[in-house]
Amino acid sequence: MGDPNPMAALEVDMARFRRASLHSAVRDVEEVLDLLVQAREQIANAPESHRASLTMTKLQNPVMAGFDTINNDLKEVSKAQKAYGRALDKNFPEHELPTEHNNLHEKWGLVNRALALHLLREGHFEAASTFLGEYDNNLPPPGPPTPAPPPIPTPASKPASASPSNSASASASASVPAPASVPAPVPAPAPAPASASVSGSTSSSSISAPPLPPTLGLHPERARELEVRFKDMYRIQGELKRRNLEPAIQWARANHAELASRGSHLEYELTKLQFMWLYKGAQVNGLPDDEHNGRVGALRHAQAHFPAFRATHRLEIQRLITSLLYASNLPASPYDVLLAPAPLFDEVTASFTREFCALVNLSAESPLYVAATAGAIALPRLIKYRAYMKAKRTEWTTENELAFETPLPRAMMYHPIFVCPVSKEPIMDPRNPPMMLACGHVICNDSLNKIRRSTRYKCPYCPAEGLVSETLVIKL
């Protein structure tokens, strides 16, 4: 059994911490303030002085009780904060991180690019613009051109007639210009202008430092394009939260060809959800109560847009249209669950975000978020393993893979992993793919080459034999 996931262990304390808000304390403070305001008005309007002292006497106990209630509310918040702090210290104890190896030393450009893309896709456009601008302004200027190396002189003791090259070398050592058969060094071209670091143009000159990619490998025009697109995405997401499907439907129709090439059904799902939303009528959807809403509006919407999806969703369209016959008694009909749009809005919003990011060649989730979350999950195990190896006076010799399995959530498992039953190793190299034998057993290509005899093989797990040419490559 592996160690428990530290993130999962914090969920209980995090839920308690979120519940312990200051809303109760604020409400109790407002009640005490109301008591004081009422007492002030009574004292101001009292015709006799002894009534003021009586009002103050009556006010004492309610105010003290209010203070006690406020203190209890604050104690609950403080207790939850301390419990969450102890949980953090317990699940993430402070350790000195290793600094002898910095794998990001030569990859800061990629890290900064991930930061810029994360800011853009999370909607922090002003911060992303500032970040990109400061990075461009801090790019090092191109250095002076490196002069071409001079010809290497040859010792004069060698005879000049040994070879043509020797004669050229002897001539060079004697400060005589090289003959026409030996090309002279080509002078280095002028250095590229400073603006090349932003515009993305490259120069063939040799400079003292390697040229950095323009704008972290993110061209300014590409950055502006992403900003415009993600602004559009957040605008459409906001409309979806307000149950307005029209902007998303228009976007899906404008990108019909790209969505169809990906096999996406987003356009149909949006069209179906619009039908269901109109079906509910003005009392539920809040739209104007006219011929474009209610059952009449849903029928018109279906007649106008459902025919485009008959080839792929005929059966479901038939069920949706048939549900109109049960409108008077829909809760008792078999179509009540089919016409429940509330949970579908969240699903359609997630699907829209996924397809939108795919059309701009980005993943649905921020790579920076995924990397940081996976690192937070794996870091305690890495620190524990490092301490264990240090105590055993051994070293980690595994290259390009972890020495143990990290329990990542299923949402972060992007590729299936095949472990060859013969070599007992996970197969990650595309040059060594899994191979299915004629008997149905699967081994890696390297294991197949070891057990093959010319053009035939014998399965290592059953008596079956077969031809190597009949094996099939399994693409993960």
N, C-alpha and C positions, 0 to 999 in steps of 0.2 A: 504494500500500500504506500502510495506516495504521500508527500506532505500535503496538508489541506491548502486550498487556494487562499492566500491572505486577503484577496479582494472579496471573496465570498464571506470570510469571517467578519468583515467590517460592515456587511450589509445590515445586520441587526442593529448595531450601534448607530449606523448612519440613519436608519429609519427612525430610531428614537430621537436622535439629534434634530432631525427635521420636524418631528412632531412638537418638540419643546421650543415653540416660538414665543415671541414677546407679545403676541396678540392679546393674551389674557391679561398680562400685566398692564398693557396700554388701556384696555377696557376698564380695569379696576381703577387706574389713575384718573380716567375720565369720570368715573362715578364719584370719586372723592372730590374732584373739582366741582362737579355739579352740586354736591352737598355744601361746599364752601360758598358757591355763588348764591344758592338759595338762602343760606344763613345770612350772607351779607345783605341781600334784599330785604329779609325780614327785620334785620337790625336797622336798616336805613328807614324803613317804613313804620317802625315801632313808635307809638306816641309816648310811651313811658320808658324810662331808663331801666327799670327792673326787668322788663321783657327782654332787653338785650342780653343781660346776664343769664336769664333763663334759656335763651336760644343757644348761647355758647355752652351752657351746661349740657343741654340735650345733644349738641353736636359732638361732644367729646368722645362718647362711646362709638358712634358710627365711623368717625374718622380713624380712631385707633384700630377698629376692626378692618377698615379699608387698608390701612398700612400693613397690618398683619397678612392680609390676603395678597398684597403686592409683594411682600417679602417671600411668601410661599411660592408665588409664581416665578420670582427671580431665582429662588433656590432650585426649582425644577430645571430651569434653563442652565444654571451653573452646573448642576449635577450631570445633565446630559453632555455638556461640553467637556467636563472632566472625564466622564466615562469614555467619550470618543477619543480624547487625547490619550488615555491609558491604552485603549485598543490600538491606536496608531503606534504607540511605543512598543506594544507587545508584538504586533504583527510585522512591523517594520523597524526593528531595532537599529540604532545608529551604528554603522560599520564604516571603517575607513576603506574607501574604494581603491582598487588597484590603479596606479598611475604609470606603471612602467611601460604599458602598451596603450597607445592611443590610436585606435583604428580609424578615427575621423581626422587624423592630422592632415592628410592630403585630400580630404573630401569635404572641406568646409563649404565649397561651392554647392554641393548637393544638399547639405544641411540647410543652407540659407535659401536654396530654391524650394525645398520642402516647406520652410517657414513662410515664404512668400505665397506659395500656392495654398497653404492652409488658411492664411489670412484672407485670400481672395474668395475661396470657396465657403468660408464661414461668414462672409458678408462684411468683414472689417475692411472696407475698401480704402478708407482714408489712411488707416494704419499700414495697409499693403503698399499704397502709393508712397508714403513716407519711407517705408523700409526699402523699397526698390530705388527711390531717389537717393537715399543716403548711401546705399551700396554702390551705385554708379558713381557718385561723387568721390567715393573713397577708393576707387580702382587705382592701382599704381600706374603712373604714366609709362609708356613704352620706353625701354632703355635704349642706349645708343647702339648702333649696329656693331656686331662683333666683326672685327677685321678678319679677312681671310688669312689662313696660316701661310707663312712664307715657305718657299720650296726648301726642303731639307738638304743642306749641303752634303756632298759626298767627299770623303777624304781624297786629297790630291795624289796620294800614293798609288791609287788604282789607275791602270792604263786607260787612256782616253779612247783607245780603239777597241776596247772590250766589247761594247755594244752601243747601239744608238742611244739607249737610255743613259749609259755611263758617260757618253760624250756630252749629253745634255747636262748631267749632274756636274761634270767637270767644268763645263762652261759656266754653270750657275755659281760654282764655288769661286770662280775667277772673276765674278761680278760682270760677266758677259751676258747680254740678253739671251733668253732662251730662243732656240731656233724655231722656225715656223712650224715644225712638226709637233712641237710640244705646246699645248694651249696655255696661254697666260692666265693667271688667276682672274676670275670675274669679280669686279668690284661689287660690294654689297649695295643693294638699292637703298634709297633714302628711307628713314623710319616712317612708319604709318602715322597719320595724324592722330591726335588724342581722341578725336571723336569716334575713331574706329571701335573703341571699347564699348560704345553704346549702340552704334548702328549695326553692329554684327559683321562688318566687313573684315576680311582677313588680309594679311600682308605676307609676302614671301620672304621678308627680311628676317634675319636672325637677331633676336634681342636677348638681353641678359637674363630675363625671367620669362617663364612660359606664359603665353597670353591667356588671360582669364576669359571664360565665356561671357558674352555680353549679357548683362542683367541676369546673372546666374543661369545662363542657358535659356532664359525666358526673354525673348525679344520684346522690346517695348510695345510693338504693335500687337503681339500675342497677349501681353499682359493687359492692354486696353481692351482687346477683344474678350478676354475672359471676364474682365470686370463688367463689361456691358452684358454679357450672357448671364453671369451670375446675378446681376441686378434683376434681369428679366426672370430668372428662376425664383428668386425670393419674392418678386411681385406676384407671380403665379401661385406660389405656395401660400402667400397671404390671402389670396382670393379663395383658394381651396379651403383654408381654415374658416373663411366666412361663408362656406358652402356655395361659392360662385364658381361653377365649372366652365363657363364660357371661355375665359382666357386659356385654360389648359386644353380645351377641345380645339381651339384655334391653333395653338402651338402644335398639337399632335397632327392636325390636318396639314399644316405647313411643312412638317417633317415626315409626311406619310411614307415617302420612298425609303428614307433612312431607317425608320422604325420597321417597315416591312422587311427590309434586308436583314435585320437582326432577329426576325421572327417574333417581334413584340406585338402584344395585343392591347397596348395601352390605349390606342384610339377607340377600340371597341369598348373597353372597360369604362372609359369616360363617357362614351355615348350611352351605354347601358345605365350608368349611374345617373346621368341626366334624366333618362326616362323614369327611373325609380323616384327621383327627387321631385319631378313634376307630378308624378302619380299621387304623391302625398297631399297635394293641394296647398292653397294659400295659408291655411291654419297651421301647417307644419313648416313649410319652406319659406314663408314670409314674402313670397313673390306676389306681384299684382294678381288679383282674382279676375282674370279675363280669359279669352279663348286660347291663350298660349300657356295656361297653367291648368292644373287639375288633370282629370282623366282625358278631357278633350285635348289639352295641350300635350299630354304624354302620347296620345294616339297620333297627333300631327307630327310630333318629333320622331316617332317610330317610322311613320310612313316616309318621312323625308330622309332619314339617315340609316335605318336598319338594312335596307336593300343592299348596301355596299358590303355588308358582312354576311350575306346569306351563305356564301360558299364555305365559310369556316365556322359559323356559329348558328346554323339553321335551327337546331333543336332548342337551344336556349332562347332564341328569338321567338320561336313558336310558344314556348311556355310563358314568356313575358307578355305576349299579346293575348294569350288565353286568360291571363290573370285579370284582364279588364272585365271579363264576364262575371267575376266573383267580387267586384268592387263593393257591392252592397253588404257582403258578409265575408270580407277578406280575412279577418282573424280566424275564422273557422275553416278556411280553405287551405289546401296544400301549398298555396303560393305566398302565405304570410311570411315565411322565412326568406323566400326568394326576394321579396320586396322590402327588406330591412336595410336601408342605405346607410344607417349611422356607422356601423363598423367599417363599411367599405371606403369611407372617405379617408381614413388613416392608411388603408392599404393602397389606395390609388395615389395618395400623396407620396408614399414611399416608392411606389413604382415609377411615378413621374420623376422623382429625384434621381433614381437609378438610371432611367433612360436618358435623362438630360445630361448627366455626367458622362454617360457612355458616348453620346454624340459629340462631346468635346474631348474625347479620348482621355477621360479621367475616371478613376474608380468611384464607386458610390460613396465610400467613406474616405476621409482624409488619411493618406498614408502616414502623416505625422502622428495623428491620433492613434492609429492602429499600432505603430511602432512603439509609441510611448506606453500604451496600455499593455502590450505584450511584454515590453521590457520591465514594467512594474510587476507583472505577474512572475516573470522568470528571475528577476534580480535576487530575491531571497534565496532561491535554490542555488544560484550561481555563487553567492557569497558563502553559503553553507558548504558547497562542494569545494570551493577554494580553500576554506579553513580546514576541511578534511584532508585535502591533498597536501596542504602545508604540514599538517600534523604527521602524515605518513611519509613525509620527505620524498614525495614523488611529484611529477609534473604532468600537466595535461598535454598529451601528445596528439590528440585528435585534431585534424585540420578540416576547416570548412563545415563542421557540424558539431553539435553539442554532444557531450559525453552521456547525457541522460535525456529522457523525454520531459518536455515542459507541458503541463496540463493546460493548454490554451482552450478557450471556449470554442464551440463548433463554428461560431460566426467568423473565427479567424483561421479556420482550416480551409485554405483555398485550393489545395491540390491533394488528390489521393496519394497515399504512400504505399508502395508495394515492397515487401520484404521477401527476397528470394528464399525459398525453403531449403535450397541446397547450400548457397554461400552464407545464409543467415545475415545478409546485409541489406539495408534499405537501398532501393534503386532510385537514384536521382539524376544519373547521367543519361541524357538522351541517346548517347552512343551505345548504351547498354540497356535497351528496352526490355520489358517483360515479353516473353514468347509463349504462346499457347500451343501445346503439343496436340497431336491428333487425338489423344486419349482424354483431353480436357485439363490436364495438369498444366500449371504455369510456372516457369522458371525464367531466370534472366538469360540474356543472350550469351554472356560469358560462361555461365554454367552449361548452356547448350553446346557451346564450342568445345568444352572439356569432355563431354560425354559422347560426342558424335564420333562415328567411325566412317570417315569418308562422307558419303551422302546419306548415311542412315544413323539412327540413334536408338537407344533403349531408354524408356522412361525410368527415372530413378525411384519412382513411387509405385509402379505397377508393371506387370510383365509386357505391356504394349510396346511395340516397335513401330517406327515410321520413318518417313523421308524428311530430311531437313527442309526441303523445298515446300513441304506441306504445312509447316508451322506458320502461325499467324502472329503478327506484331500487335500488341495491345498498346493503344495510345492512352496515356493517363491525362 
